[in-house]
Every structure is written in C-alpha cells, then in structure tokens.
Amino acid sequence: MKQLLPALLGVFICPAAWAQRAMPDSSRIIGLNEVVISANRVQERKADIPQQIDVLTARAIRLQNLATTADALQQSGWVFVQKSQLGGGSPVLRGFEANKVLLVVDGVRLNNAIYRAGHLQNILSVDANSLERVEILNGAGAVPYGSDALGGVISLYTKTPALADSTGFTAHTSNLLRYASAAHEKTAHTDFSLGWRRWASFTSLNATDFDDLRKGRRGLKDYPGFGEVRQYAARQDGKDVVLTNDEPHRQKFSGYRQLDLVQKVLFQPQAGQRHLLNLQLSTTSEVPRFDRLQTYRNGALRYAEWRYGPQQRLLGSYQLELTRTSGLYDRLRLTPAVQAVQESRLVRDFGKDVRQENTENVRVLSTNLDLFKNIGRHELRYGAELTHNKVRSRGEGVSVTTGLRTPIATRYPNGATYATAGLYAAHRWEITDRLILSDGLRYSHVRTEAAFDQRFFDTQYRSVKQRASSVDGNVGLVAMLPAGLRLSGVVATGFRNPNVDDLNKTFEQTNGTLIIPNPGLRPERVVNYEAEVSETVPDRLLVAVTGFYTNLRDALVVRPFATPDGKTTTIFNGQPYATVATVNTGRARVRGLSVRTQLALPAHLRLDGTLTYTHGRDLTADVPLDHIAPLFGRAALTYQHRRLTAEGSMLFNGRKRTEDYSPTGEDNLPQATPAGALGWYTLNVRSNYQLTPRWAVQAGLENILDTNYRVFASGISAPGRNVVVAVRFER
C-alpha cells in the first residue's frame, strides 16, 4: 500500500512522466507496435495505420472466461452489444449495427444476402474459445472489404496449426470445463494441435448448455418489477394456457444449447508455400426469442411460440499462400470458400392452431485474391473478390394438433441471388521514418435478382433485377512526433448495397405493420472523417483519443410505404396490415469520441480504461438516428505476478432518454423503462491461478451488486450476480 499510493498520485499528476519509471516486466502493456491484419488484409504495424483498431487477444479472452464471442466483445469495453434473447449478441460500431457492420472469420466474410438491418446474432456462431485474436477496425472499410463495412469490420481469427521445429513433432492440447450460475451455463471445450515438419492439424470442439437466465434483483426502485417474467405460455391437454412463473427473476424460455467445431489442416511442402484447409461447423438447438414471448396485446400474451429453429453455419475454405519475390508480388494469398447457412423462425399466436415455419438456406461461394508488394519505401496491396449468394426460402403452416402441413408465404423470394465483384488497390508510402501516407481505391459491382411468388401475397411485383456499382477510396496520414506523440487522420468512403433482405423481405412486425418489398432501393453511402492523437511510452503507457464524424447519405430505414396501386394497407395471412418498407432517406450524421488508456503501475498492476460517446441524427426527418448507443466504457485494474492473474473491473453505460430514441427504428423503446434506458454499471472480479504448468483454476464474480438492468435496445435483462468457476488443463 505504501508503494501503491504514491504511484496513483503520480499517475494523476503526470502520467507520462510517471510511466517513464521502471516497471516490472509482468506489468507491461501492448502498445502501437502490435501487428494487425484487418486494415489491409496483410500483417502490418498498428502504429502505421491511420484508422482506429482495437485488438482482443486470446490471453484477454481466456481471463474474461465468457461463454460467447459477443460477451467477450461487450466485456472488452470497446464494442456495444445488443441482445434480443440470451442466444443473441449484435455488435454496434460507431452507431452502425447488423448488416452495416462486416463480420469476417479467417479472411472470409460472414455477411450474406439475408443479413438484416435490425439486430443479428450471427457472431455467436464463432466459438470464443477457438479464437486466437479479434481485431475491430472502426470506421468505413470499403477499400479492402467492399460492401457492408459502414461502421467497421470485426475480424475473427481462429487458432492456426503449428508446424514442428527441428524435433520433428509437436503436440499441444487445451481443455476447459466451466460453470456459470446466472444461466446455469455448462461449457466443455477441448482443442489439440499436432505438428510435423510439413504437416500440422488443429481440432477444436466446444459445447455449451444454457438454462433460463436469472436477471439482477437490486436497483430500479422507481420501476419495481421491471424485467420480471410473471407469466408464460404453455401447452396443456391440447390447449394454450397461461401459467404463473414461480421465479419471476428467472427469464423463462431463454435457454439454449450450442455446438462448435473447427478443423484445420496445414501443409507446407517447402519454404514460401503454404496450403491451409479450414472447416468450421456451428449449430444450435432451438433458440427462444425471449422478447417476443413476453409481448402482450390487449393485456394478454400474444405468442404461444416464437423461437429460432436450429441455426447452422458450415464453412469450408482453402488458402494458398506464396511468399517469394517476383515482379508482381512478394506475397500472394488465394482464398476460395463455400458456406451453407440455415436459419428458421417458428411462430404461433396464442390460442391459434397453426404454427408458421419459415426456413432459409443460403449458399455462399466466394473467392479472395490478395497480393502484396514492397518497392523501396512503398508498399502496394491489391486484389479481387467475388461472391455469389443463393437463397432458398420455404414457408409452411403446421397444425399443432394434426401435424398437417400447408404452404404459406415465404419470407424471401425462393431462389433469389445476390452476387458481388470487386477490385481494389491500396498503397502506403513511408515518406520519412516519422511520416506515413496511406491511400486506396476500390471498384465494386453488385447484382441482385429475385422472382416473387404471387400465391399468398400480391406484391404486384413479378421480379426484381438490380445492378449497382460503387467507387470508394481512402486517404490517411500518420505522423510520429518526438516523445512518443502520434497524430493520425483519415478520410474514407463506404457503401452498402441493398441485399435480398432489404429489397424483397415480407415480414410482420410486432407493431402491427407489414414490411413489403421495395425494388427501388439505392445503396447507402458514408464519408467518414477520423482524427487521433496518442501518447506512448513503450511498455508503460498508451493514451489515445479518437474523434470521428460520419456523413450518411441515402440511409436505408423503414418508413410508411404505399403499394404500387397506392394503397397503404394490405391483407397478409388473412389479417389487415398497414404497409411499410425499407426506403432511402436523405441524409444522416453520426459523430463521436473514443478514449483508450493503458498504464503499467508498480506492484505488478496495470490500469486499463475505455470510453465511447456517439451521437446520431436523421437530418432529413430531424429525428434521432437508431442504433446509437449511449455513453459506454470500461475501467479495469489487473494484477499479474507469478502464478496469479486477477482483475477487478467496472463496465458501465450511460442513460438514453426517450426523446433520444429513434421514432421508427430498431431501438425497442417498449422494452425499456418509461424513462428510456437507464444508466447502469457492474462491478466484476476475475482470477486465474496456475496450479502447475498444466493445470489452472479460474474463478469470477460478475455483477457483484446484483444490479437489475437492461442494455439499451435489448429485449432481455442482463445477467444478475454470476459466479463463474472453471478448470483448465493444457499440455
């Protein structure tokens, strides 16, 4: 304590000067010299990149010891995450969410033709325990990635097989058993890597079982009973009945199960040539849509059933990498991939006999070619990307009493296709050792085709054929000044082309409206301005402040919409609905500030802090823009010495008042309190103790105060006090 108090005093008086003092090696931090891949699809120093990039390492994921990748992102304090159900997790980057944030796993884009604009849970299909690192590229990323990267790119990298050294053979295994009390979560994980001089294999298997989630009990004195589940629907003696929940803090029908597999095989026949086969499978049980199951209409539960059917993602990719000096490239990477995705929705109104079952199967073929060339102080990166999506959509009405199946309207036109092609070139010029210029350009072309089925809903559209092209670019500058000061700035454009979900979806919303197709949509476009100032003392201190400003044009939003014959209501599945559609609005603006700090302290301590503020407005309608998270961040103090690593942290969100909610977007105001989303914070402790070189035990206590809170725009309350215990074995 005598050593710690002067240290903390010195931090507040002059952090840079204090950081110059010698610190133990165990307290060192990761600074801007870290190598990242996501910005330009090639390894490069983080300090050379003008855009903000946050990196979540396998070591940090291990200490957090969380069940899903979405939870790991939220607990990092860098990313805001929305949840509609326990099996959910929709990342938000700089006010953009869902299909406006690009997800990439091992260099292959996950976003497909039916990624929607509301909230997504697809990031859960990548197992957190199999990850080597996560890189979060903030801001428009159109040049290296094309469509969808309006708010940024989340690149997930799974562990890679390791070849043996001169010994000729190597083997490694990592195993985990974990229990968490809030949802009675049980997780079993094993992975093992086998390596020879030319061949290597990595295998990962992760199984998780969640029961219903218990929310916090304390707080919200002005809104007693908020978030409690007092009633739920059940089926008894062939009838729907309403039962009383004996544990109102237990959120009935939120649990699910998940299984994830990863298999990689690496072959390196000679130096400079690598072949990597990557197979991934993620599958779930049925996932209850908790927020919909707690929807009331005329004072009674609206739904007897509302759940996602088993969700499956199958990915197979092959990567060829050549490293040799030639006239065209120093390194070449070719990545063809195939994905098969299945999603379904099972919905039945309370008291009704027929359950509506809508199933979507999406097949995605893609190929990426990336080439890298160094010429003196210049680095050139260029390549091409091709993707092709085909959507199979099926709709059936199933009688829960007789089992009789009858066709119903599909969510999307069956057989719809969505294809993209892109060419890009990026360049970096090290003008001096302290001044770096980055620039890039990309041409993208998108084609969408669909034919409508007129049997169940007369859209008055027979087919849609849309073509769109976009030219995007970026230019950035990094200046390394004396005494560890760094200045950077970037201007980048981005676009997102309407996909099958935007153009062709027919879907009943909870507010009693019906989304209908609108073939006249245009791509939405952004221009992003970003500037950062940072101070670094190697291995001691990192402070970075980033300001960003984004102009959004032709934003895709849901608005009242008339059918081609001028009607504003229509009949769908025998019920009348007011019609709405996705349309292009004029202009919108998003601006904000992000602060990141890391500081090594004496006594084997490290201090980390993050803070993000975002403000967005639809300038055409002069209303708040949706998906804009309130002020959020994290503060943590970590102790690491010998066998023990321990962390105390605070995760927090500011308040979102009702007048700051979007009136027509996906902010889910009915799921909040009458005053909107209230500010909250949680106190958490985590620890890892290495019993032996092979055995480790972990323990944690999350939401120590058992706070009752619901994250902005979420439809399920967050976990209450949560005891986490785990055992790890590595060899």
Secondary structure, 3 states (H helix, E strand, C coil): CCCHHHHHHHHHHCHHHHHCCCCCHHHCCCCCCCEECCCCCCCEEHHHCCCCEEEEEHHHHHHHCCCCHHHHHHHHCCCEEECCCCCCCEEEECCEEHHHEEEEECCEECCCCCCCCCCCCHHHHCCHHHEEEEEEEECCCHHHHCCCCCCEEEEEEECCCCCCCCCCCEEEEEEEEEEECCCCEEEEEEEEEEECCCEEEEEEEEEEECCCEEECCECCCCCCCCCCCCEEEEEECCEEEEEECCCCCEECCCCCEEEEEEEEEEEEEECCEEEEEEEEEEEECCEECHHHHCCEECCEECEEEEEECCCEEEEEEEEEEEECCCCCCCEEEEEEEEEEEEEEEEEEECCCCEEEEEEEEEEEEEEEEEEEEEECCEEEEEEEEEEEEEEEEEEEEEECCCCCEEECCCCCCCCEEEEEEEEEEEEEEEEECCEEEEEEEEEEEEEEEEECCCCCCCCCCCEEEEEEEEEEEEEEEEEECHHHEEEEEEEEEEEECCCHHHHHCCEECCCCEEECCCCCCCCEEEEEEEEEEEEEECCCEEEEEEEEEEEEECCEEEEECCCCCCCCEEEECCEEEEEEEEEECCEEEEEEEEEEEEEEECCCEEEEEEEEEEEEEECCCCEECCCCCCCEEEEEEEEEECCEEEEEEEEEECCECHHHCCCCCCCCHHHCECCEECCEEEEEEEEEEECCCCEEEEEEEECCCCECCCCCCCCCCCECCEEEEEEEEEC
